[in-house]
Structure formats: structure tokens, C-alpha cells
């Protein structure tokens, strides 16, 4: 119990360190640009809240806050940020005027530093690699549930998807060129699918499904209820089960059931349930040899009352280590962020502002990634995406954000005089309240994602995407 608690604490420390690094580097960009351009810097702080340490050097107050989240640089010669950074201790009216170009340089330095950090992380990922599962490299359908939209349209396990919604797809999941994203992003009453089956190109039209959600859950987006092909690898065999009696063990690969090819562990469970009292002959690969044991399913749990083989599947299937180039990583991150913004902006899209994530959701992703055996590799890979995301979102022309400062500087250069400070205070405060309110809004859903999971324990032979529990 104690080692598990220590592991959780260590993971949380890792999350805090990496998450804070992203924000502090962004703020450091503003700080260094302000020093270069000769702006008055009131303070540079790591973390918020009441300072537990502070020191003034060369007129700049450096501080360490008591709330371990983010950082800030106080630049009173830019638009006022009192609601976020606290009231300035200097009279802005008495400070020297700075040019619009200086304001633009200082504002854009933060996003540039975020991009540079993304590039640094991308170079590290290029060298050490990151774990990649089969959904990252395939568009072959592994499992089609009975009565799902895909099944009703005629899609089958083993079909290779070429296009979704008239867009080429190269992988199953992800934000660019993927099956799942093109389904979510589609807007028509039906979604065109182009697939390859037994060497023939075929077209299908699938009517998407949206689940009903309520309470703290985000509204469902479109889905056609298919999952990618994944090698069915046995992780654990339950003692006393039919699988144990047949001599199956960890590492065995199930290729077929009663001569029917299997492309996903979930398909095995479906086959067993639809042939409840019949013996099942498996086609199993073990160290290059084909075995064909026959198993008689039986009820293993009276509460479940369904016949099982007694197999826990490897949740990840066959894993590999990918080494994408830094340019490829950054490009895909930019494309993914722009795709998301485009989806949110479209009035006919199912992707809404509530589907974005705030600090709680991002911390949750980091926490999940760090639980993996190769957590640091995954976290660095995700940090590339997050830094690019932080850079692009901060360039949106919204007051309080860096893009808003740039817009105000451009307006100032056109008018040849600064915007009235009172108007700026009103606009900045209003926008800050809206952004803080939005953060609270998405955090409500982020918390729902973290604590609103189905409490039911997954059954053996079911969805391979579930984390593998102990038997």
C-alpha cells in the first residue's frame, strides 16, 4: 500500500514539474524580450498565491508563490492585467512610453518560446522515441459491434478504410488524417466511407450515432462504433478457467475462432456470447507454431452469469517505438490545433467549447501518461502538442491573451497614440473574467472525466482498450 501511495505522489510531482515548466518558459519569453526592449519589469513570479520567497534584484521583484501553478511577469507598460497579476505598485502614467513595436515583440516572445520548447521536446522524442500502438499505424477495422451504425451500413472487421467523409485517412486515432477525427468532424446526415475489402474498393454511407449524456458529462460527439484492428494477445489466464484447462498462457496470440479470422480481442467475447453453449476452437500462434485448442465456455462469475473463456487481454496489443522527426511532430501539432479551432468555430460541428480541456484535464492526461512504463516518453511527446497548442491559442486576438496585446499595439500604431488606459482596464478585466469563467466551465467537465467513469469492472474477453485488471 505504501509503495503505491509513493508512486502516486511521485507521479503527481512529475505532473506538476512538467506542467509548470511549459507555462514558466512561456512567461520567460516575455521577460527576456522585455529586458531586451528596455521595458520596466515590476516582477517575475513562479507560481501564484502568497509568496513564500521573494527578492528584488536590479529593480525586479522575483518571487516563489504558494500555489504550485504557472508563473507570470508583470509588465505595467503593456495593457493592465491587474485581475490576474494583482494591482501594479507603480503609477503607469509616470512610466516612459514604449513603442507599438516593442509591445508586439514582447507579446509575441511568449508564443515563440513555447514553440521553441516544443521543438526541444520534439528533438528529444526524435532521439528516444515514443510508444506507439497499432491504431497509430493502421486503418483496418478490428471490431464492429452488432447493430452499430457501421454494422447496419455493411462495414466488416478486416475492412481497410481509405477515406472518411471524402478525406484520406492514414491512421485510426489522432487529430490529423485519422478515422475517428474525420467521423467527429463530419457534419452531414450520413458519413461517406471508402474501404478496401478483398482487393475491391467499396463505398458505404454510415448514419452516425450520438449517445445521450447528462450531468457532468460532455455532450457526445458523432461515432460509428468501430475500433481499430489490434492483435489479440493474451495477458493473463484466470486459474480454473477453460483457457487454463486448454493450456493457454501469457503471450499467446489468438488469430481465429472456429476458423473465422479475428482482428480484435473484443470480437472473441462477442463470438463466445453468440455461441454460449458450443465448444470454441481457437487458432492460436505460440512462438511461430499454430495451435488449435478446443474450449468449452463456462460461467466464471455467478453475478455475471455469462459463459467466459477466462482470458484477460493485453490492453495495448503489439507496441512499437516511433521516432518521428521534430518537424513532423510540430507540423502535426499545429494541424491538430487548427483543426480543433476550425471544428469549434463551425456552427454545424458537434465539437463545442465544452470539449476543450483546461488545467484539470491536461493534468489528468499527464497523470495517465506517467502511469505507463514509458511515461516520460509519452509525456514529452504530449508536451510537444501542448506547447504548440499554448502558442497558437495565446495568439488569438482576444484581450488578455498575447494576440490581444498585439492587436492593441497595431491599433495604437494606426491611431498614433495609445488606447485610453481606462478603456483598456475595463476591456482587460471583462475579458479576464470571461476567460476565468470559461476555465471554470471546462474544468467542471474535466472533473467529470476524472471522477465520472463507469464503476463497473470490465469483464474478461471484452474491450481491449480497458486497462488490464488483476484476475
C-alpha distance (Angstrom), angle and dihedral (degrees) to the residues before:
residue distance angle dihedral
X1 . . .
X2 3.83 . .
X3 3.83 94.3 .
X4 3.80 89.1 51.3
X5 3.81 91.1 51.9
X6 3.81 90.2 48.5
X7 3.80 90.1 50.1
X8 3.81 90.8 52.3
X9 3.81 90.9 48.4
X10 3.80 91.0 48.7
X11 3.82 91.1 49.8
X12 3.81 90.8 49.7
X13 3.82 90.1 51.2
X14 3.81 89.6 51.0
X15 3.81 90.4 50.6
X16 3.82 92.7 49.6
X17 3.81 93.5 46.8
X18 3.80 96.3 49.0
X19 3.80 96.0 39.3
X20 3.81 91.8 50.2
X21 3.80 91.7 46.4
X22 3.81 90.7 61.3
X23 3.79 93.3 53.9
X24 3.81 97.0 40.1
X25 3.81 92.6 52.0
X26 3.81 88.9 51.3
X27 3.80 90.9 52.1
X28 3.80 90.5 44.2
X29 3.80 87.9 61.1
X30 3.80 90.2 58.1
X31 3.81 90.7 45.5
X32 3.81 96.4 51.8
X33 3.80 92.9 43.8
X34 3.81 89.8 50.7
X35 3.82 90.7 51.2
X36 3.80 90.0 48.9
X37 3.80 93.7 49.9
X38 3.80 94.2 44.1
X39 3.81 99.0 -114.0
X40 3.79 121.2 160.0
X41 3.82 107.4 -103.2
X42 3.78 112.8 -159.5
X43 3.78 97.2 -176.8
X44 3.78 148.1 -19.1
X45 3.78 116.1 -150.0
X46 3.78 135.9 -173.6
X47 3.82 109.0 -152.3
X48 3.79 126.3 -4.4
X49 3.79 135.2 -105.1
X50 3.79 129.3 59.0
X51 3.82 109.0 -13.3
X52 3.78 116.2 -109.9
X53 3.80 89.1 -171.4
X54 3.79 133.7 16.9
X55 3.78 137.1 165.1
X56 3.80 133.8 176.5
X57 3.80 117.6 -134.4
X58 3.81 123.9 174.1
X59 3.79 90.3 -14.2
X60 3.80 95.4 -51.8
X61 3.80 120.6 111.8
X62 3.81 110.7 -141.1
X63 3.80 115.8 -164.0
X64 3.79 144.8 176.2
X65 3.78 113.1 -146.0
X66 3.78 130.1 -146.7
X67 3.82 96.3 -124.0
X68 3.83 108.2 74.1
X69 3.77 97.0 -139.3
X70 3.80 128.6 109.5
X71 3.77 129.2 -52.4
X72 3.79 143.4 -114.3
X73 3.78 145.3 -150.3
X74 3.81 118.4 -144.4
X75 3.80 112.0 -138.9
X76 3.82 108.1 169.4
X77 3.83 92.1 -177.6
X78 3.82 88.8 69.0
X79 3.80 123.7 66.4
X80 3.84 110.7 -53.1
X81 3.84 115.7 -90.9
X82 3.81 98.3 178.6
X83 3.81 95.5 136.5
X84 3.81 90.1 60.4
X85 3.82 104.9 28.0
X86 3.79 100.0 29.1
X87 3.79 129.5 -109.8
X88 3.78 114.2 -43.2
X89 3.81 115.4 -110.4
X90 3.80 92.2 -145.1
X91 3.79 133.4 68.3
X92 3.79 104.8 -106.9
X93 3.80 91.3 -158.7
X94 3.82 90.8 64.0
X95 3.80 95.9 49.7
X96 3.82 118.2 101.0
X97 3.78 115.4 -94.3
X98 3.79 116.0 -108.8
X99 3.78 128.0 -154.2
X100 3.78 125.2 -103.0
X101 3.81 88.3 -117.2
X102 3.81 90.8 57.4
X103 3.79 90.1 51.6
X104 3.81 91.6 50.0
X105 3.83 92.2 48.5
X106 3.80 92.7 49.9
X107 3.81 93.1 45.0
X108 3.80 95.3 48.6
X109 3.82 93.6 45.4
X110 3.82 92.1 77.1
X111 3.83 95.4 57.3
X112 3.82 89.7 42.6
X113 3.82 90.9 54.6
X114 3.81 89.7 48.1
X115 3.80 89.4 53.5
X116 3.80 91.0 47.1
X117 3.81 90.6 51.4
X118 3.80 88.8 48.9
X119 3.80 88.7 53.0
X120 3.83 91.3 49.4
X121 3.80 91.0 51.1
X122 3.81 89.8 45.3
X123 3.81 90.5 54.5
X124 3.81 90.3 51.4
X125 3.82 90.9 48.8
X126 3.80 89.3 48.5
X127 3.81 89.4 57.2
X128 3.82 101.8 38.8
X129 3.82 97.2 28.1
X130 3.79 128.8 -146.3
X131 3.82 130.4 -108.4
X132 3.80 113.4 -94.8
X133 3.79 126.4 -169.3
X134 3.77 128.9 -153.9
X135 3.81 95.0 -91.6
X136 3.82 87.9 66.1
X137 3.78 92.0 62.0
X138 3.81 107.2 30.5
X139 3.79 140.0 63.9
X140 3.81 93.2 -173.2
X141 3.80 114.5 124.0
X142 3.79 111.6 -120.0
X143 3.78 102.8 179.9
X144 3.82 135.8 16.4
X145 3.83 113.7 -175.0
X146 3.78 117.5 -136.7
X147 3.83 113.0 -95.4
X148 3.81 91.8 11.7
X149 3.84 119.0 138.6
X150 3.80 89.4 -105.7
X151 3.81 92.5 50.6
X152 3.79 92.2 48.5
X153 3.81 89.7 51.9
X154 3.81 91.5 51.5
X155 3.80 103.2 -105.3
X156 3.81 114.7 149.4
X157 3.78 137.8 -162.0
X158 3.78 107.8 -93.2
X159 3.81 94.8 36.6
X160 3.81 113.0 131.8
X161 3.81 110.7 -137.4
X162 3.80 113.8 -139.1
X163 3.82 102.0 170.9
X164 3.80 137.2 12.4
X165 3.80 120.4 -166.1
X166 3.82 87.7 -6.4
X167 3.81 90.6 -59.0
X168 3.81 123.4 118.2
X169 3.80 115.0 -114.3
X170 3.80 127.1 -155.3
X171 3.82 101.6 175.4
X172 3.77 140.4 15.4
X173 3.81 102.7 -116.6
X174 3.79 136.1 28.1
X175 3.79 137.9 71.7
X176 3.81 98.9 -81.1
X177 3.81 131.4 54.5
X178 3.81 91.9 -12.5
X179 3.80 134.7 137.2
X180 3.81 95.3 -129.7
X181 3.81 96.0 47.3
X182 3.80 93.8 48.4
X183 3.80 89.5 50.7
X184 3.81 91.7 49.6
X185 3.81 92.5 44.0
X186 3.82 95.9 48.5
X187 3.80 117.9 108.2
X188 3.81 106.5 -174.0
X189 3.81 127.3 101.4
X190 3.80 87.6 -108.3
X191 3.80 132.7 24.1
X192 3.83 119.2 -130.5
X193 3.81 114.9 -133.5
X194 3.79 124.7 -168.1
X195 3.80 112.6 -163.9
X196 3.77 141.0 171.7
X197 3.82 117.0 -130.6
X198 3.81 123.2 175.5
X199 3.81 90.4 -20.9
X200 3.82 94.5 -49.6
X201 3.82 125.8 113.0
X202 3.81 111.7 -133.0
X203 3.81 135.1 179.6
X204 3.80 125.7 -142.2
X205 3.77 135.2 178.2
X206 3.81 115.6 -143.4
X207 3.79 124.9 -165.6
X208 3.83 105.3 -142.5
X209 3.79 124.7 -129.3
X210 3.80 128.3 -138.0
X211 3.79 119.7 -163.5
X212 3.79 121.1 -136.3
X213 3.79 113.3 -108.5
X214 3.77 133.2 -176.1
X215 3.77 143.3 168.7
X216 3.78 115.0 19.3
X217 3.78 95.2 -8.3
X218 3.81 123.6 107.8
X219 3.78 116.2 -114.8
X220 3.77 111.8 -90.1
X221 3.78 119.8 -104.4
X222 3.80 126.8 -146.4
X223 3.76 118.8 -66.7
X224 3.79 136.5 168.2
X225 3.83 93.6 -161.3
X226 3.78 103.7 -119.3
X227 3.78 129.2 132.5
X228 3.80 130.9 -155.4
X229 3.77 125.8 -98.3
X230 3.79 110.4 -89.0
X231 3.76 127.6 177.8
X232 3.85 107.3 -108.6
X233 3.82 101.0 -127.2
X234 3.80 119.3 174.8
X235 3.79 112.2 -125.9
X236 3.82 102.2 175.0
X237 3.81 135.0 4.7
X238 3.80 116.1 -148.9
X239 3.83 111.2 -124.1
X240 3.80 113.5 -110.5
X241 3.81 92.6 18.3
X242 3.83 127.4 125.2
X243 3.82 88.6 -104.3
X244 3.81 90.7 55.2
X245 3.81 91.7 47.9
X246 3.83 89.2 52.0
X247 3.80 90.9 54.1
X248 3.82 97.0 -113.4
X249 3.79 116.6 155.0
X250 3.79 146.5 169.7
X251 3.80 114.5 -47.2
X252 3.81 97.9 23.7
X253 3.82 112.6 137.1
X254 3.82 117.8 -142.4
X255 3.80 110.0 -146.7
X256 3.79 101.1 170.9
X257 3.79 148.1 0.1
X258 3.82 118.1 -136.5
X259 3.80 88.4 -19.1
X260 3.82 94.4 -50.6
X261 3.84 112.7 123.8
X262 3.80 114.1 -116.8
X263 3.81 121.9 -148.5
X264 3.80 99.8 174.3
X265 3.84 138.2 28.3
X266 3.80 89.3 -124.0
X267 3.81 89.5 64.2
X268 3.83 90.2 61.7
X269 3.80 91.2 57.8
X270 3.80 91.1 48.4
X271 3.79 91.7 50.3
X272 3.81 92.4 50.0
X273 3.80 92.0 49.7
X274 3.81 93.0 49.3
X275 3.85 90.8 48.9
X276 3.79 97.1 40.3
X277 3.81 100.9 161.3
X278 3.79 100.0 27.9
X279 3.79 127.3 98.9
X280 3.80 113.6 -107.6
X281 3.79 123.0 -140.9
X282 3.79 112.0 -156.9
X283 3.78 126.3 -158.6
X284 3.81 102.5 -141.0
X285 3.80 130.2 -176.9
X286 3.81 116.1 -150.7
X287 3.79 119.6 172.9
X288 3.80 91.4 -27.3
X289 3.82 95.3 -47.3
X290 3.82 123.7 113.5
X291 3.81 114.6 -132.5
X292 3.81 125.7 -175.3
X293 3.81 108.8 -163.9
X294 3.80 118.7 175.3
X295 3.81 116.9 -135.7
X296 3.79 130.7 -170.0
X297 3.84 108.3 -146.6
X298 3.80 116.0 -132.8
X299 3.79 139.1 178.0
X300 3.81 108.6 -89.7
X301 3.80 98.5 174.6
X302 3.84 120.1 39.1
X303 3.80 89.5 -153.6
X304 3.80 89.9 56.8
X305 3.83 94.8 42.5
X306 3.79 92.1 -169.2
X307 3.80 126.8 117.0
X308 3.80 114.0 -106.5
X309 3.77 138.2 179.9
X310 3.81 93.2 -140.6
X311 3.80 100.8 -117.1
X312 3.80 129.8 142.2
X313 3.79 108.6 -161.1
X314 3.77 127.8 -140.1
X315 3.82 102.2 -101.5
X316 3.80 94.7 -146.4
X317 3.78 103.4 41.3
X318 3.78 114.4 -159.1
X319 3.79 111.0 -4.7
X320 3.78 128.7 -162.0
X321 3.80 134.8 -177.0
X322 3.82 114.7 -113.5
X323 3.83 123.3 -155.7
X324 3.81 105.0 -166.8
X325 3.80 116.0 -179.9
X326 3.83 118.1 -104.7
X327 3.82 91.3 -113.7
X328 3.81 91.2 51.8
X329 3.80 91.7 49.9
X330 3.79 94.8 48.9
X331 3.81 92.7 43.1
X332 3.80 92.5 51.6
X333 3.80 90.4 46.4
X334 3.81 91.3 52.3
X335 3.81 91.1 46.6
X336 3.79 91.9 48.6
X337 3.80 93.1 49.9
X338 3.80 93.1 47.7
X339 3.81 90.6 46.5
X340 3.79 90.0 53.6
X341 3.81 93.2 48.5
X342 3.80 89.8 48.4
X343 3.79 91.3 51.2
X344 3.82 92.4 48.9
X345 3.82 91.0 48.5
X346 3.82 93.9 50.5
X347 3.84 111.4 94.2
X348 3.81 91.9 -149.7
X349 3.79 96.6 49.7
X350 3.80 123.7 105.6
X351 3.82 89.1 -142.2
X352 3.80 108.2 96.2
X353 3.80 136.9 171.8
X354 3.80 89.4 -91.2
X355 3.81 89.4 64.9
X356 3.80 91.3 64.5
X357 3.81 118.6 91.8
X358 3.78 130.9 -127.6
X359 3.81 130.7 -159.8
X360 3.82 92.5 -65.4
X361 3.80 92.5 53.4
X362 3.80 92.8 45.6
X363 3.81 91.3 49.2
X364 3.81 88.6 50.4
X365 3.80 91.4 54.0
X366 3.80 91.0 49.6
X367 3.81 90.5 47.9
X368 3.81 91.4 52.7
X369 3.81 92.6 46.3
X370 3.81 93.8 49.4
X371 3.82 90.2 54.3
X372 3.80 88.5 67.8
X373 3.79 121.3 92.9
X374 3.81 87.2 -116.4
X375 3.78 94.5 38.8
X376 3.80 97.2 140.8
X377 3.79 92.4 53.7
X378 3.80 91.1 50.3
X379 3.81 92.2 44.3
X380 3.81 92.4 51.9
X381 3.80 90.4 48.3
X382 3.81 90.6 50.3
X383 3.81 89.9 46.6
X384 3.80 89.7 61.6
X385 3.81 88.8 58.2
X386 3.79 93.3 43.4
X387 3.82 95.0 49.5
X388 3.79 91.5 50.5
X389 3.79 88.7 47.1
X390 3.82 91.0 50.2
X391 3.79 90.9 49.0
X392 3.81 96.0 49.8
X393 3.80 96.5 42.1
X394 3.81 90.9 50.3
X395 3.80 89.0 55.3
X396 3.81 92.2 60.8
X397 3.84 108.6 118.3
X398 3.80 94.0 -112.7
X399 3.82 122.5 127.6
X400 3.84 112.3 -106.6
X401 3.83 90.1 31.2
X402 3.81 121.8 90.1
X403 3.79 90.6 -107.8
X404 3.79 88.7 56.4
X405 3.81 91.1 54.4
X406 3.80 89.1 51.3
X407 3.81 92.2 50.3
X408 3.80 91.0 49.4
X409 3.82 90.2 49.8
X410 3.82 90.6 50.9
X411 3.82 90.3 49.8
X412 3.80 88.5 49.5
X413 3.81 91.8 51.8
X414 3.83 91.0 50.0
X415 3.84 93.8 46.6
X416 3.83 90.6 39.9
X417 3.78 90.0 -135.2
X418 3.81 135.3 70.5
X419 3.79 122.0 -93.8
X420 3.80 111.6 -97.9
X421 3.82 108.8 -83.3
X422 3.82 93.0 -135.3
X423 3.79 91.4 53.9
X424 3.78 89.6 47.1
X425 3.82 91.9 52.1
X426 3.80 90.7 51.0
X427 3.82 94.2 46.7
X428 3.80 94.9 43.3
X429 3.79 93.1 47.8
X430 3.80 92.6 47.4
X431 3.80 93.4 49.5
X432 3.80 91.6 44.7
X433 3.80 90.1 54.0
X434 3.81 90.4 50.0
X435 3.82 92.9 48.9
X436 3.80 93.2 46.1
X437 3.80 88.8 48.3
X438 3.79 90.5 50.2
X439 3.80 90.8 50.0
X440 3.80 89.1 53.2
X441 3.82 89.2 47.8
X442 3.81 95.7 53.5
X443 3.82 90.9 39.7
X444 3.81 87.3 60.4
X445 3.81 88.9 60.5
X446 3.82 92.1 40.0
X447 3.80 89.2 57.4
X448 3.79 88.6 48.3
X449 3.81 89.3 54.5
X450 3.79 90.7 50.6
X451 3.81 99.2 45.7
X452 3.79 103.7 19.5
X453 3.78 98.9 74.9
X454 3.77 120.7 133.1
X455 3.78 107.5 -90.9
X456 3.80 93.7 -149.8
X457 3.78 113.5 111.2
X458 3.82 112.5 -122.6
X459 3.79 114.9 -110.8
X460 3.80 126.2 -125.5
X461 3.79 116.1 -88.7
X462 3.83 91.3 23.6
X463 3.80 134.4 110.3
X464 3.78 110.7 -11.2
X465 3.78 92.6 -153.2
X466 3.81 91.9 71.5
X467 3.77 117.5 98.3
X468 3.77 108.4 -99.2
X469 3.84 109.6 -105.0
X470 3.76 125.8 -155.4
X471 3.83 113.2 -90.6
